[in-house]
Amino acid sequence: MESETTKQHQDESSNNITCGIITLSDSRDKKEDLSGDYIENELKKRYTVKSREIIKDEKDDLLKSIDEMINNNVDVILTNGGTGLSERDITVESVEKLFDKKIDGFGEIFRHQSYIEIGSGALLSRATAGVYKKCCIFSMPGSPNAVKTALNIIIDELPHIVHHAKK
């Protein structure tokens, strides 16, 4: 059952959204970035993709890329990769320190949906999201299947999320 308030907020929201994509990988390049390709292709069907980068799993590089995208007036940043449990996986620790507000529901729903799709391996996911300087940041695992799951959760709701983040 849809809420009247949610429907009103969705109606007030704009689809004029600019996005940035950051792939974190120590091994992939642009030709091998299937997840980044999928994100870009799906976003371009509805929104504007202003920037796309592939960087190493390095905290300073990630923070620099996020700040550059925000300074370039990006509304949403989607990161993929670096959310696992290995020592080199730095995305979650890096972005969560930035958040002015955390969007807990994204990680919760992502893990729930992943559990339905892959079983208890979903425990390894540390997908997270939040708002930093009125920009929405969604961080998801780097596998193509995880990216598809994440986008299915958020892509329709981005105008509504951005609407609230900009207030």
Backbone bond lengths (Angstrom), bond angles and torsions (degrees), N, CA, C in turn:
res aa  C-N    CA-C-N  psi(-1)  N-CA   C-N-CA  omega(-1)  CA-C   N-CA-C  phi
1 M - - - 1.443 - - 1.531 109.16 -
2 E 1.299 116.28 126.14 1.455 121.03 -177.24 1.523 110.89 -84.87
3 S 1.306 115.51 137.18 1.458 122.90 178.70 1.531 109.68 -76.83
4 E 1.321 116.78 140.31 1.469 121.31 176.81 1.528 110.58 -63.29
5 T 1.328 116.27 -39.76 1.466 120.40 179.79 1.519 110.75 -64.88
6 T 1.325 116.24 -44.52 1.468 119.74 177.81 1.514 110.49 -60.60
7 K 1.316 117.04 -44.18 1.467 121.48 178.74 1.524 110.67 -60.64
8 Q 1.330 117.89 -42.09 1.462 121.73 178.30 1.523 110.49 -62.96
9 H 1.332 117.32 -44.95 1.468 120.89 179.42 1.528 111.02 -63.91
10 Q 1.319 116.62 -39.66 1.460 119.68 178.04 1.521 110.77 -63.87
11 D 1.322 116.61 -39.92 1.464 120.69 178.67 1.530 111.85 -65.39
12 E 1.326 116.74 -31.62 1.468 121.82 -179.99 1.532 112.23 -81.27
13 S 1.312 117.13 -12.46 1.466 122.29 -175.01 1.521 110.76 -82.75
14 S 1.309 115.21 149.43 1.455 122.13 -179.76 1.524 110.51 -100.59
15 N 1.328 116.66 142.38 1.463 121.58 173.11 1.522 111.61 -85.84
16 N 1.333 116.44 0.55 1.462 121.48 179.39 1.532 108.18 -81.16
17 I 1.329 115.44 78.28 1.458 122.03 -174.34 1.522 108.94 -117.70
18 T 1.331 115.60 135.37 1.459 120.88 176.48 1.523 108.96 -105.88
19 C 1.318 114.88 139.23 1.465 120.74 -173.15 1.523 111.54 -127.44
20 G 1.324 114.17 152.83 1.448 122.46 171.59 1.520 109.21 -127.41
21 I 1.314 116.15 147.23 1.460 122.11 -178.42 1.528 108.32 -124.26
22 I 1.328 115.33 130.87 1.463 120.63 175.89 1.523 108.07 -126.25
23 T 1.326 115.89 120.10 1.462 121.66 172.97 1.519 107.69 -100.53
24 L 1.329 115.50 126.01 1.460 120.74 176.68 1.521 108.35 -103.34
25 S 1.316 116.24 119.17 1.463 119.99 -179.58 1.521 109.82 -160.96
26 D 1.310 115.17 136.61 1.461 120.41 173.78 1.524 111.37 -86.47
27 S 1.346 117.11 -8.20 1.462 119.08 -173.94 1.531 114.41 -125.20
28 R 1.314 119.29 -24.42 1.468 120.69 -176.19 1.519 111.88 -87.60
29 D 1.330 115.08 147.81 1.459 120.96 168.99 1.528 107.54 -119.11
30 K 1.320 117.75 -176.87 1.472 121.44 -174.40 1.530 112.26 -57.56
31 K 1.329 117.64 -37.22 1.462 120.62 -179.35 1.525 112.15 -68.20
32 E 1.315 117.10 -26.75 1.464 121.56 -176.62 1.530 112.81 -102.41
33 D 1.317 117.13 4.51 1.460 121.10 -175.09 1.531 111.60 -88.15
34 L 1.334 115.70 70.29 1.464 121.03 -178.50 1.522 111.64 -62.65
35 S 1.323 117.12 -38.05 1.467 120.24 -179.90 1.519 110.92 -67.11
36 G 1.320 117.11 -44.30 1.463 120.38 176.90 1.518 111.68 -61.94
37 D 1.348 116.53 -39.12 1.467 120.71 176.97 1.529 110.63 -61.26
38 Y 1.323 115.92 -45.14 1.467 120.10 -178.29 1.531 110.14 -63.21
39 I 1.327 116.70 -46.51 1.471 120.14 179.13 1.520 110.20 -58.20
40 E 1.329 116.66 -49.03 1.463 120.67 -178.12 1.533 111.32 -60.59
41 N 1.321 116.92 -46.45 1.463 120.28 -178.22 1.524 111.70 -63.02
42 E 1.324 117.61 -42.19 1.461 120.55 -179.37 1.535 111.65 -69.71
43 L 1.327 117.05 -42.06 1.461 119.83 179.36 1.522 111.62 -63.85
44 K 1.335 117.13 -40.43 1.468 120.83 -177.02 1.518 113.04 -64.72
45 K 1.330 117.79 -17.32 1.468 120.44 177.05 1.523 111.58 -69.39
46 R 1.355 117.10 -20.63 1.470 120.77 -174.87 1.523 114.48 -131.93
47 Y 1.315 115.89 -29.06 1.464 120.92 -170.34 1.527 109.84 -130.00
48 T 1.328 116.24 -179.69 1.460 122.11 178.38 1.524 109.54 -102.42
49 V 1.315 116.73 128.30 1.467 121.40 174.41 1.521 106.57 -98.74
50 K 1.332 115.27 112.47 1.470 121.54 -176.87 1.513 112.59 -89.89
51 S 1.328 116.46 -28.61 1.456 119.38 -172.12 1.520 110.39 -152.69
52 R 1.324 115.29 144.46 1.467 121.25 174.45 1.523 108.21 -145.75
53 E 1.329 114.94 129.76 1.461 120.56 -178.39 1.519 110.90 -134.72
54 I 1.315 115.10 152.00 1.462 122.14 168.50 1.521 106.11 -119.84
55 I 1.329 115.13 123.51 1.459 119.77 -177.99 1.523 109.36 -130.40
56 K 1.316 115.30 161.49 1.462 121.37 174.21 1.527 109.15 -70.67
57 D 1.316 116.28 161.74 1.464 121.73 176.78 1.526 109.41 -73.65
58 E 1.313 115.59 73.21 1.466 122.51 -178.74 1.519 108.79 -130.61
59 K 1.312 116.75 125.66 1.462 122.24 -176.70 1.528 111.78 -55.67
60 D 1.326 117.64 -48.38 1.465 120.07 -176.89 1.528 111.66 -62.00
61 D 1.336 116.73 -39.14 1.470 120.51 178.60 1.528 110.31 -65.54
62 L 1.322 116.68 -40.95 1.465 120.61 179.49 1.528 110.70 -64.20
63 L 1.314 116.97 -48.84 1.465 120.37 -178.95 1.526 111.50 -62.49
64 K 1.321 116.71 -38.15 1.467 121.26 178.04 1.530 110.27 -64.56
65 S 1.335 117.06 -44.78 1.468 120.83 179.69 1.520 111.30 -63.08
66 I 1.326 117.01 -42.26 1.471 120.71 178.66 1.522 110.33 -61.85
67 D 1.320 117.68 -48.31 1.469 120.32 -179.72 1.523 112.14 -62.45
68 E 1.329 117.42 -39.79 1.463 120.31 178.58 1.526 111.04 -63.45
69 M 1.337 116.40 -41.46 1.463 119.47 179.80 1.527 110.92 -66.95
70 I 1.317 116.87 -41.34 1.470 119.99 178.27 1.526 110.10 -64.47
71 N 1.322 117.55 -41.07 1.468 120.82 177.19 1.523 111.99 -65.08
72 N 1.331 116.21 -20.81 1.464 122.34 177.55 1.534 110.67 -94.19
73 N 1.347 116.00 16.43 1.471 123.34 174.93 1.527 114.60 62.30
74 V 1.321 116.11 39.69 1.463 120.36 174.02 1.533 107.54 -81.51
75 D 1.334 116.45 136.86 1.463 121.73 -179.91 1.522 112.86 -85.60
76 V 1.332 115.88 -33.62 1.458 122.20 -175.26 1.520 109.03 -136.36
77 I 1.330 115.95 134.83 1.462 121.82 173.09 1.514 107.45 -118.69
78 L 1.326 115.72 127.62 1.457 121.10 176.24 1.525 108.12 -113.05
79 T 1.327 115.91 119.29 1.457 119.61 176.13 1.514 108.47 -105.46
80 N 1.314 115.45 147.39 1.457 120.29 173.49 1.518 108.36 -135.73
81 G 1.341 113.77 137.25 1.459 120.68 -177.75 1.518 111.21 98.80
82 G 1.309 114.61 158.87 1.463 120.84 176.26 1.509 115.25 76.41
83 T 1.337 117.61 18.48 1.466 120.29 -177.96 1.530 112.83 -105.81
84 G 1.308 117.53 5.45 1.463 121.00 -177.36 1.522 113.01 -80.35
85 L 1.305 115.09 -160.30 1.464 121.49 -174.84 1.524 113.93 -103.83
86 S 1.309 118.06 -3.92 1.467 118.97 -177.71 1.533 110.84 -73.55
87 E 1.296 114.80 162.65 1.470 120.80 -178.65 1.527 112.13 -59.05
88 R 1.337 117.47 -32.07 1.468 121.50 -178.48 1.529 112.68 -79.12
89 D 1.316 118.96 -11.97 1.466 122.11 -179.18 1.530 109.71 -80.02
90 I 1.331 115.65 101.01 1.478 121.26 -171.30 1.527 113.88 -114.80
91 T 1.312 117.71 -0.25 1.461 119.90 -172.66 1.520 112.57 -61.35
92 V 1.316 117.26 -52.91 1.464 120.84 -173.71 1.525 111.26 -60.94
93 E 1.320 117.12 -48.86 1.471 120.23 -179.89 1.526 111.37 -61.73
94 S 1.317 116.18 -35.44 1.469 120.18 -178.06 1.518 112.55 -72.75
95 V 1.329 117.60 -47.81 1.470 119.23 -175.29 1.526 112.44 -76.50
96 E 1.329 117.54 -36.20 1.471 118.23 -176.88 1.528 112.08 -65.23
97 K 1.327 118.14 -27.16 1.469 120.52 176.00 1.524 111.47 -68.54
98 L 1.331 116.67 -23.03 1.468 121.12 -179.83 1.527 112.73 -81.99
99 F 1.321 117.13 -30.81 1.462 121.03 -168.08 1.524 113.48 -56.93
100 D 1.332 114.47 128.66 1.461 121.11 168.22 1.526 109.01 -79.29
101 K 1.316 116.10 -33.95 1.467 124.07 176.17 1.518 107.16 -140.44
102 K 1.318 115.85 138.34 1.462 120.56 176.07 1.530 108.73 -96.92
103 I 1.328 116.24 141.62 1.464 122.02 175.49 1.527 106.31 -102.14
104 D 1.318 115.68 80.53 1.464 121.51 -174.56 1.524 112.88 -57.20
105 G 1.317 117.06 -37.82 1.456 121.17 -174.97 1.512 113.94 -57.80
106 F 1.331 117.88 -31.67 1.465 119.49 -179.07 1.522 111.03 -61.09
107 G 1.326 116.98 -53.69 1.462 119.99 -179.36 1.519 112.17 -62.48
108 E 1.325 115.45 -39.85 1.468 119.89 -179.74 1.527 111.07 -63.22
109 I 1.322 116.55 -49.27 1.460 120.25 -178.97 1.525 110.42 -67.69
110 F 1.328 116.72 -38.56 1.467 120.08 178.91 1.531 110.69 -59.92
111 R 1.320 116.65 -48.15 1.466 119.55 179.97 1.523 111.58 -65.22
112 H 1.334 117.54 -38.10 1.460 120.46 177.26 1.530 110.51 -61.80
113 Q 1.326 116.33 -49.11 1.457 120.44 -179.71 1.531 110.66 -64.77
114 S 1.310 117.33 -39.21 1.468 120.94 177.48 1.518 111.15 -62.70
115 Y 1.324 116.37 -39.22 1.460 120.55 178.07 1.527 110.40 -61.42
116 I 1.315 116.60 -41.36 1.469 120.51 177.27 1.528 109.95 -62.19
117 E 1.329 116.42 -39.26 1.466 121.35 -174.84 1.526 113.28 -81.53
118 I 1.349 117.85 -40.96 1.473 119.48 -171.56 1.522 114.30 -124.42
119 G 1.313 117.74 -4.47 1.466 119.75 179.62 1.517 112.14 86.48
120 S 1.324 114.73 -153.25 1.463 120.19 -171.43 1.531 114.27 -66.96
121 G 1.311 118.37 -10.54 1.468 120.45 172.92 1.520 112.08 -59.50
122 A 1.332 116.96 -17.64 1.471 121.60 177.86 1.523 111.44 -62.02
123 L 1.329 117.13 -20.87 1.465 120.57 177.62 1.525 112.02 -59.19
124 L 1.319 117.06 -26.58 1.465 121.25 -177.53 1.525 113.04 -77.61
125 S 1.329 117.09 -11.44 1.462 119.95 -177.38 1.520 111.27 -79.13
126 R 1.321 114.68 133.46 1.458 120.54 175.01 1.525 109.76 -120.30
127 A 1.327 116.27 35.30 1.466 120.36 178.04 1.523 108.97 -54.40
128 T 1.329 115.93 141.09 1.458 121.00 -176.56 1.522 109.61 -149.04
129 A 1.317 115.94 163.53 1.466 120.85 177.05 1.518 109.34 -154.67
130 G 1.319 114.92 156.69 1.447 120.36 177.35 1.514 111.00 -172.30
131 V 1.317 114.10 -178.58 1.461 121.89 179.57 1.521 108.19 -116.10
132 Y 1.325 115.22 131.17 1.459 122.78 178.12 1.522 107.35 -134.74
133 K 1.325 116.45 120.44 1.467 121.73 -178.82 1.527 111.31 52.06
134 K 1.346 115.90 42.42 1.459 124.36 178.38 1.534 113.14 66.29
135 C 1.322 117.40 13.91 1.466 122.97 175.38 1.525 108.09 -107.10
136 C 1.320 116.91 133.73 1.461 121.49 178.94 1.531 109.05 -86.44
137 I 1.314 116.19 129.11 1.462 121.68 179.09 1.524 108.04 -118.88
138 F 1.326 115.71 124.94 1.460 122.61 176.12 1.517 108.01 -117.60
139 S 1.328 116.76 122.55 1.459 121.86 -179.49 1.517 108.97 -115.28
140 M 1.321 114.81 122.53 1.458 121.22 -175.28 1.524 109.88 -129.74
141 P 1.325 116.40 161.19 1.462 118.92 175.23 1.528 110.93 -59.59
142 G 1.319 115.98 164.95 1.461 120.48 -175.06 1.507 116.45 -90.91
143 S 1.308 119.47 -5.87 1.466 119.30 -178.82 1.526 110.25 -72.00
144 P 1.331 117.19 145.40 1.472 119.14 179.32 1.526 112.99 -56.34
145 N 1.323 118.67 -39.57 1.464 120.06 179.51 1.522 111.55 -64.92
146 A 1.327 117.20 -40.29 1.468 120.43 178.63 1.524 110.79 -64.85
147 V 1.312 116.84 -39.53 1.464 121.40 179.14 1.528 110.20 -64.03
148 K 1.320 117.45 -42.05 1.466 120.68 177.86 1.523 110.57 -62.62
149 T 1.323 116.66 -43.38 1.461 120.53 178.19 1.526 110.50 -60.15
150 A 1.327 116.79 -47.16 1.470 121.48 -178.23 1.522 111.44 -62.57
151 L 1.312 116.84 -46.27 1.466 119.19 -178.96 1.525 111.74 -65.00
152 N 1.327 117.08 -36.17 1.467 119.21 176.52 1.523 111.46 -60.23
153 I 1.305 117.06 -30.61 1.463 121.83 -179.85 1.528 111.45 -75.67
154 I 1.327 117.46 -41.63 1.468 119.74 -168.10 1.525 116.82 -106.30
155 I 1.319 119.36 -24.40 1.468 119.88 -166.49 1.529 113.34 -59.99
156 D 1.318 118.18 -40.30 1.469 120.20 179.88 1.525 112.04 -73.06
157 E 1.310 116.61 -26.28 1.465 121.54 -173.89 1.530 112.57 -93.05
158 L 1.339 118.31 -5.70 1.469 120.17 -176.88 1.531 113.92 -54.31
159 P 1.333 120.53 -44.76 1.464 117.99 179.30 1.532 112.64 -58.77
160 H 1.302 116.96 -41.03 1.463 121.67 179.63 1.533 110.97 -66.37
161 I 1.325 116.56 -43.02 1.469 121.12 179.55 1.519 110.67 -64.32
162 V 1.328 116.25 -46.87 1.467 121.06 -179.40 1.538 109.81 -63.42
163 H 1.316 116.91 -40.60 1.471 121.56 177.77 1.533 110.87 -52.60
164 H 1.311 116.68 -47.46 1.467 120.63 -179.61 1.528 112.34 -72.02
165 A 1.319 116.85 -37.77 1.469 120.20 -178.74 1.532 111.99 -65.91
166 K 1.310 116.89 -29.73 1.471 121.33 -177.89 1.522 113.64 -82.40
167 K 1.336 117.55 -12.19 1.468 120.73 -178.28 1.510 111.23 -68.40
